Amino acid sequence: MITALVVGADKGIARSIADQLHARGDRVVAACLGSGADRAADGGEVVPDVDVTSGEAVARLAQTLRDRQIALDWVLHVAGVLGLDTLGEIDYDDVRRQLEINTIGPLRTVEAVAPLVVDGGKVGIVTSRVGSLGDNTSGGMYAYRVSKAGANMVALNLHHDLSVREISVLALHPGMVATDLTKDYPGDYAYITPEEAAAGLVKDLDNLTPENSGRFQHSNGTFLPW
Ligand SMILES: NC(=O)c1ccc[n+]([C@@H]2O[C@H](COP(=O)([O-])OP(=O)(O)OC[C@H]3O[C@@H](n4cnc5c(N)ncnc54)[C@H](OP(=O)(O)O)[C@@H]3O)[C@@H](O)[C@H]2O)c1
């Protein structure tokens, strides 16, 4: 049994990850942007009002974990947003919003809770293949691509800094997943379910060792180019 912190657990892929870990007997602390009331009603352990753009909220999350004397085996930062901007119509306030949530969010959160992660623990940051420099063949989505490329660097940097404590870190791509995030995404894709994505991401973390730390992995198990 492990203890896992799942950030952004209100819905979507994060919620499925929390459900699956809970179902197999792990202890899950669900950090939710909202109240997480339905999770709490089902007996789940929730920290509400965790907006990853707020230093105060993230510090409160870390303090809550300390107060509950929780040592974390896993941290999964899943919270994120998607904007569909195009060149000529970029809204720079929205660029800043996506950077705050998608890039600074995981850095702020993992920095705050890293002292509570056990030596030999695991950190997964859900970024996106769209943030891969090597895989960008189509352009568009400036803010999202840049924010997720930045999140990939956050993950790689954390790998280096946390390796002294044998904490392993992955940047993770969930696949093309049918969630609220992708409901307006243009084009036809063979979407997988949040449950399928979550199962793959949990498997990636299960298989994570210091030897394959510092890489970018798909929920289907393959490794992706930065
Ligand atoms: N779906 C895909 O195909 C796909 C592909 C590649 C990468 N991803 C990445 O996977 C992650 C999860 O996406 P999803 O598809 O599950 O989307 P989703 O269903 O929209 O879930 C996103 C979650 O992030 C939370 N969130 C948003 N802003 C937040 C903030 N400031 N602080 C804390 N939590 C916040 C949302 O809370 P509320 O419910 O309260 O808004 C929600 O629980 C994201 O990082 C996304 O970029 C998804």
The ligand as a Gaussian input file, in Angstrom:
#p B3LYP/6-31G(d) Opt

LIG

0 1
 N       -7.442000      14.980000     -22.132000
 C       -6.373000      14.839000     -22.933000
 O       -6.478000      14.327000     -24.063000
 C       -5.030000      15.314000     -22.491000
 C       -3.946000      15.150000     -23.360000
 C       -2.681000      15.577000     -22.956000
 C       -2.498000      16.112000     -21.690000
 N       -3.582000      16.266000     -20.862000
 C       -3.337000      16.848000     -19.538000
 O       -3.925000      16.010000     -18.563000
 C       -4.271000      16.779000     -17.408000
 C       -5.705000      16.460000     -16.985000
 O       -6.563000      16.833000     -18.029000
 P       -8.052000      16.267000     -18.188000
 O       -8.195000      15.891000     -19.614000
 O       -8.354000      15.302000     -17.115000
 O       -8.863000      17.643000     -18.001000
 P      -10.111000      18.034000     -17.087000
 O      -11.117000      16.957000     -17.081000
 O      -10.500000      19.393000     -17.552000
 O       -9.457000      18.116000     -15.628000
 C       -8.554000      19.134000     -15.300000
 C       -8.485000      19.217000     -13.803000
 O       -7.585000      20.285000     -13.450000
 C       -8.222000      21.075000     -12.483000
 N       -7.709000      22.448000     -12.478000
 C       -7.851000      23.410000     -13.410000
 N       -7.266000      24.555000     -13.009000
 C       -6.740000      24.306000     -11.792000
 C       -6.038000      25.078000     -10.842000
 N       -5.744000      26.380000     -11.075000
 N       -5.663000      24.497000      -9.681000
 C       -5.959000      23.215000      -9.430000
 N       -6.628000      22.426000     -10.274000
 C       -7.013000      22.958000     -11.443000
 C       -9.689000      21.042000     -12.861000
 O      -10.506000      21.467000     -11.776000
 P      -12.053000      21.928000     -12.075000
 O      -12.791000      20.687000     -12.384000
 O      -12.533000      22.530000     -10.807000
 O      -11.971000      22.882000     -13.207000
 C       -9.837000      19.575000     -13.177000
 O      -10.039000      18.812000     -12.026000
 C       -4.044000      18.244000     -17.794000
 O       -2.812000      18.685000     -17.282000
 C       -4.003000      18.203000     -19.316000
 O       -3.258000      19.254000     -19.872000
 C       -4.835000      15.876000     -21.222000

